Amino acid sequence: MRVRFAPSPTGYLHVGGYRTALYNYLLAKKNGGSFILRIEDTDRSRFVDDAISKLIDAMRWGGLEWDEGVYKDEDGQIVQKGEKGPYIQSERLEIYHQYAEELLEKEVAYYCFCTKERLDELREEQTARNSSSQRAARRRNMISIAET
């Protein structure tokens, strides 16, 4: 069993986040599994510079130790340890692009050509209707002029 705690470094660890980490840690240890610390740092607009370092400090202060993931070395630098890394999401983008291309080639995924404004508008309409997205069904067969 492999479980993870994957906070976003957009602020500092709060009690709810620590509770989630603790539950995952206990689940892993009870079942002889691994507890992994992964960082979801893809929201660069809200990234807080020292949040990863403070997160590691807070988890250690609370007695949590993880088996692989993101750590601080002796000099206080952020490092990654483990066989299934990288454990910092922004460093996995090439892997995700590779799989996205594979899905596109198999024609089981498609590009969306909506503008950010259109997506925001659709999201607002969806929220107002309290419904799930219908975008996929409507746009699956759209072809970009650039692709023709």
Backbone bond lengths (Angstrom), bond angles and torsions (degrees), N, CA, C in turn:
res aa  C-N    CA-C-N  psi(-1)  N-CA   C-N-CA  omega(-1)  CA-C   N-CA-C  phi
1 M - - - 1.445 - - 1.523 108.46 -
2 R 1.319 114.91 132.84 1.469 121.94 176.37 1.522 107.55 -123.33
3 V 1.306 117.12 121.94 1.466 121.05 175.95 1.525 107.93 -124.78
4 R 1.314 114.68 156.35 1.451 118.60 -176.32 1.514 111.52 -137.46
5 F 1.304 112.82 158.06 1.450 121.71 167.82 1.514 104.28 -118.56
6 A 1.340 116.97 125.89 1.460 120.61 -172.41 1.530 110.81 -131.41
7 P 1.317 117.03 74.00 1.463 119.41 179.97 1.519 111.95 -75.41
8 S 1.316 114.76 158.66 1.456 122.19 174.69 1.526 107.65 -98.18
9 P 1.322 118.41 131.15 1.471 120.36 -178.40 1.524 112.11 -80.99
10 T 1.325 115.00 55.25 1.469 121.05 179.27 1.521 110.50 -103.46
11 G 1.290 116.46 8.73 1.459 123.12 -179.82 1.519 107.47 176.26
12 Y 1.307 116.00 -162.23 1.457 120.18 -176.15 1.526 110.62 -105.60
13 L 1.311 116.16 158.63 1.461 122.22 -177.72 1.531 110.12 -62.40
14 H 1.322 115.44 130.87 1.463 120.68 177.29 1.521 108.53 -114.35
15 V 1.304 117.69 173.89 1.459 122.30 -172.46 1.534 111.68 -61.67
16 G 1.332 118.37 -36.44 1.464 120.40 178.99 1.515 111.86 -65.98
17 G 1.316 116.42 -39.56 1.460 120.60 176.72 1.524 110.93 -66.45
18 Y 1.328 115.82 -42.46 1.470 119.25 178.65 1.529 110.65 -63.18
19 R 1.329 116.73 -39.81 1.469 120.61 178.16 1.525 110.33 -59.09
20 T 1.336 117.23 -44.61 1.462 121.05 178.64 1.527 110.51 -61.20
21 A 1.328 116.45 -45.21 1.466 120.69 178.15 1.528 110.38 -60.40
22 L 1.313 117.02 -43.99 1.464 121.46 -179.37 1.521 111.33 -62.72
23 Y 1.332 117.86 -45.49 1.474 121.01 178.32 1.530 110.67 -59.45
24 N 1.335 116.10 -44.89 1.468 118.97 -179.62 1.522 111.33 -66.29
25 Y 1.315 116.60 -40.26 1.461 121.44 177.17 1.531 110.59 -59.45
26 L 1.332 116.22 -49.26 1.464 120.43 -178.83 1.525 111.88 -64.25
27 L 1.319 117.56 -39.58 1.459 121.36 177.45 1.524 110.83 -61.45
28 A 1.316 116.44 -46.19 1.462 120.59 179.59 1.527 110.86 -61.98
29 K 1.313 116.88 -47.96 1.465 120.22 -176.10 1.520 111.90 -67.32
30 K 1.328 117.37 -39.01 1.470 120.84 178.88 1.525 111.32 -61.82
31 N 1.342 116.44 -33.71 1.453 121.20 -175.65 1.524 113.91 -102.89
32 G 1.329 117.01 14.07 1.457 120.59 177.82 1.521 113.14 68.48
33 G 1.320 116.75 25.43 1.460 120.68 -176.85 1.512 113.30 -100.14
34 S 1.313 114.39 -168.90 1.459 122.18 -179.05 1.526 110.25 -110.17
35 F 1.316 115.06 141.74 1.458 122.56 175.60 1.520 107.40 -109.95
36 I 1.328 116.57 125.79 1.458 122.47 -172.02 1.527 109.90 -119.70
37 L 1.324 115.63 138.25 1.471 121.05 173.27 1.521 107.33 -105.51
38 R 1.324 115.34 113.15 1.460 122.02 177.67 1.527 107.52 -116.73
39 I 1.300 117.68 147.39 1.459 121.81 -178.65 1.527 109.50 -111.22
40 E 1.332 116.20 124.08 1.471 123.26 179.05 1.529 108.17 -94.98
41 D 1.306 116.23 80.99 1.474 120.59 -173.02 1.523 113.86 -101.78
42 T 1.301 117.97 29.34 1.461 119.99 -175.57 1.530 113.36 -83.20
43 D 1.315 118.85 -11.93 1.468 121.51 175.78 1.529 108.14 -89.42
44 R 1.318 115.47 77.54 1.463 120.89 -173.90 1.528 112.98 -67.68
45 S 1.314 117.62 -23.26 1.466 119.48 -178.67 1.530 111.71 -69.75
46 R 1.321 117.52 -22.76 1.479 120.59 -178.70 1.528 112.33 -113.83
47 F 1.323 117.50 9.27 1.461 122.92 -177.67 1.527 110.94 -60.46
48 V 1.330 116.55 133.32 1.468 122.60 176.95 1.523 107.52 -109.11
49 D 1.334 116.64 122.68 1.462 122.04 -170.07 1.526 115.94 -50.55
50 D 1.314 118.22 -48.31 1.468 119.25 -174.93 1.536 113.37 -98.61
51 A 1.322 117.43 12.68 1.468 120.26 -175.15 1.528 112.50 -64.06
52 I 1.319 118.74 -39.23 1.472 120.39 -179.04 1.521 110.12 -64.97
53 S 1.312 116.74 -46.25 1.462 121.25 178.88 1.528 111.42 -60.31
54 K 1.331 116.37 -45.82 1.473 120.68 179.81 1.535 111.00 -66.12
55 L 1.328 117.05 -36.49 1.459 121.46 177.61 1.532 110.70 -61.31
56 I 1.319 116.18 -47.44 1.468 120.82 178.90 1.524 109.87 -60.58
57 D 1.320 117.16 -44.90 1.468 121.00 178.61 1.525 111.23 -59.60
58 A 1.329 117.18 -44.61 1.469 121.36 -178.00 1.520 111.10 -65.90
59 M 1.318 117.23 -41.02 1.466 119.28 179.51 1.524 111.17 -66.74
60 R 1.307 117.00 -39.79 1.470 120.35 177.15 1.531 110.57 -66.60
61 W 1.341 116.64 -41.30 1.459 120.95 178.23 1.528 109.96 -57.69
62 G 1.338 116.25 -37.69 1.460 121.01 -179.96 1.521 113.95 -80.96
63 G 1.330 117.70 0.66 1.460 121.19 175.74 1.517 115.36 90.41
64 L 1.332 117.85 8.27 1.467 119.33 179.54 1.521 110.67 -86.55
65 E 1.317 115.43 135.12 1.462 122.72 174.21 1.523 106.72 -125.87
66 W 1.298 117.50 138.00 1.454 120.81 -179.46 1.511 110.06 -114.27
67 D 1.322 115.52 158.95 1.457 122.23 -173.63 1.525 112.99 -87.60
68 E 1.307 116.73 -28.21 1.463 121.22 178.10 1.520 108.68 -158.11
69 G 1.307 114.41 161.51 1.455 118.30 178.81 1.506 112.31 130.45
70 V 1.328 115.21 -137.42 1.457 122.93 -174.24 1.529 109.01 -100.78
71 Y 1.330 115.40 132.47 1.465 123.16 -178.07 1.523 109.16 -135.42
72 K 1.338 114.69 174.23 1.465 121.33 168.01 1.526 106.99 -112.36
73 D 1.333 116.24 133.89 1.460 118.94 177.10 1.529 110.36 -82.10
74 E 1.321 116.30 -175.19 1.465 121.57 -177.10 1.524 112.69 -59.68
75 D 1.339 116.29 -26.81 1.463 121.03 -179.45 1.526 112.68 -92.21
76 G 1.338 117.10 4.30 1.454 121.01 179.45 1.522 114.06 82.66
77 Q 1.344 116.68 9.30 1.464 120.94 179.05 1.527 109.93 -83.83
78 I 1.320 116.46 145.06 1.459 121.70 178.12 1.526 108.66 -75.79
79 V 1.333 115.82 125.96 1.468 122.10 178.84 1.524 108.55 -132.54
80 Q 1.330 115.48 164.62 1.459 121.01 179.33 1.524 108.85 -122.98
81 K 1.340 115.71 137.49 1.462 121.10 179.76 1.519 109.21 -134.30
82 G 1.318 115.80 134.79 1.449 121.05 178.33 1.514 111.10 139.05
83 E 1.316 115.22 163.61 1.464 121.04 -175.36 1.526 113.95 -87.88
84 K 1.324 118.48 -11.72 1.467 120.72 -173.93 1.520 112.82 -112.53
85 G 1.324 117.52 23.65 1.452 121.76 -178.99 1.512 112.18 -76.88
86 P 1.298 117.56 -178.13 1.460 125.86 1.89 1.527 112.38 -69.95
87 Y 1.315 114.44 153.45 1.462 122.04 -177.32 1.529 112.12 -102.97
88 I 1.305 116.16 1.02 1.458 121.62 173.73 1.525 105.73 -104.95
89 Q 1.327 116.22 116.81 1.466 121.39 -170.48 1.518 114.64 -52.97
90 S 1.330 118.21 -41.84 1.460 119.93 -177.55 1.525 111.51 -62.38
91 E 1.313 117.89 -19.93 1.456 121.51 177.97 1.525 111.94 -86.82
92 R 1.325 117.34 -1.96 1.463 122.22 179.20 1.529 112.36 -102.27
93 L 1.333 117.61 3.14 1.463 120.90 -173.79 1.529 112.60 -58.02
94 E 1.314 118.10 -38.53 1.465 120.73 178.76 1.528 110.99 -61.51
95 I 1.306 116.90 -39.64 1.472 121.51 177.53 1.523 109.54 -62.45
96 Y 1.337 116.90 -45.63 1.464 120.66 -179.55 1.522 111.63 -64.37
97 H 1.326 117.21 -39.86 1.466 120.68 178.52 1.534 110.59 -62.85
98 Q 1.324 115.84 -39.60 1.469 120.70 179.05 1.532 110.30 -59.77
99 Y 1.327 117.16 -47.18 1.462 120.55 -179.44 1.525 112.21 -70.74
100 A 1.317 117.11 -34.91 1.466 120.12 176.79 1.524 109.87 -62.88
101 E 1.318 117.10 -43.57 1.468 120.75 177.99 1.524 111.24 -61.87
102 E 1.319 115.97 -39.93 1.465 120.35 178.31 1.529 110.56 -61.99
103 L 1.314 117.65 -42.99 1.462 121.75 178.59 1.528 111.38 -65.30
104 L 1.330 116.23 -39.57 1.464 120.05 177.48 1.530 110.88 -63.81
105 E 1.338 116.50 -43.25 1.465 120.89 179.43 1.528 111.53 -62.06
106 K 1.320 116.80 -35.73 1.476 121.36 179.03 1.528 111.81 -80.80
107 E 1.339 115.90 -3.60 1.459 123.56 -179.37 1.536 113.16 59.42
108 V 1.329 115.43 36.62 1.458 121.01 174.11 1.536 110.58 -109.61
109 A 1.335 115.49 4.34 1.463 123.02 173.90 1.524 106.65 -140.29
110 Y 1.320 116.33 164.72 1.455 120.46 -178.96 1.524 109.47 -148.31
111 Y 1.318 115.87 160.47 1.455 121.51 176.01 1.522 109.74 -81.05
112 C 1.308 115.66 147.88 1.463 121.74 171.87 1.528 106.74 -107.64
113 F 1.326 116.41 131.20 1.457 120.89 -177.04 1.526 112.33 -108.29
114 C 1.314 116.64 14.99 1.464 120.44 178.56 1.529 109.73 -71.71
115 T 1.315 114.99 146.74 1.464 119.99 174.28 1.529 108.38 -77.04
116 K 1.322 116.28 164.31 1.457 120.53 176.61 1.526 110.17 -58.36
117 E 1.324 116.02 -40.07 1.464 120.43 -179.67 1.529 110.99 -62.57
118 R 1.332 116.54 -42.30 1.469 120.30 179.34 1.530 110.29 -65.14
119 L 1.316 117.08 -41.70 1.465 120.24 178.43 1.525 111.13 -63.82
120 D 1.333 116.64 -40.19 1.470 120.43 176.56 1.526 110.76 -61.74
121 E 1.331 116.19 -42.65 1.464 121.76 178.81 1.531 110.70 -62.14
122 L 1.333 116.61 -45.75 1.466 120.52 178.96 1.529 111.29 -63.14
123 R 1.329 115.95 -39.44 1.468 120.39 179.50 1.518 110.84 -64.35
124 E 1.334 116.92 -41.30 1.470 120.84 177.86 1.526 111.05 -63.44
125 E 1.334 116.77 -43.66 1.466 120.87 178.32 1.532 110.09 -62.29
126 Q 1.291 115.71 -43.34 1.468 121.76 179.64 1.521 110.90 -61.71
127 T 1.327 116.68 -43.59 1.461 121.16 178.77 1.526 110.33 -64.00
128 A 1.324 116.47 -42.51 1.469 120.94 -179.93 1.533 110.98 -62.37
129 R 1.338 116.38 -36.02 1.477 121.16 179.04 1.525 112.02 -85.87
130 N 1.344 116.18 -8.42 1.461 121.26 -176.69 1.531 110.50 55.11
131 S 1.344 115.03 47.18 1.470 119.82 -178.06 1.519 110.81 -127.71
132 S 1.312 114.65 167.38 1.461 120.32 178.61 1.522 109.46 -84.73
133 S 1.304 115.62 171.50 1.460 121.29 -176.03 1.519 112.07 -67.77
134 Q 1.313 115.04 135.52 1.466 121.38 174.04 1.527 110.13 -110.47
135 R 1.333 115.93 3.66 1.453 120.79 -176.68 1.515 112.91 -56.79
136 A 1.316 116.65 -43.75 1.463 119.88 -175.35 1.519 111.62 -59.20
137 A 1.298 116.99 -46.43 1.461 120.20 -177.76 1.518 111.12 -65.00
138 R 1.328 118.37 -37.58 1.468 121.53 -177.36 1.516 112.86 -76.86
139 R 1.328 117.92 -28.76 1.457 119.62 -170.00 1.528 114.04 -110.83
140 R 1.279 118.24 -0.13 1.452 121.49 -175.35 1.523 112.51 -55.38
141 N 1.323 117.05 -38.04 1.455 119.73 -175.19 1.522 114.50 -98.73
142 M 1.324 117.59 9.33 1.466 119.99 178.12 1.520 109.70 -71.94
143 I 1.310 116.62 143.23 1.460 121.60 178.10 1.516 107.99 -123.29
144 S 1.295 116.53 132.92 1.445 121.44 178.67 1.529 109.71 -71.62
145 I 1.306 115.78 146.49 1.462 119.90 174.29 1.525 109.57 -58.40
146 A 1.329 115.90 -34.35 1.457 119.91 179.46 1.520 112.34 -64.77
147 E 1.322 117.36 -25.20 1.461 120.49 -178.65 1.518 113.14 -87.40
148 T 1.327 118.29 -15.53 1.468 120.01 -176.55 1.507 111.63 -85.24
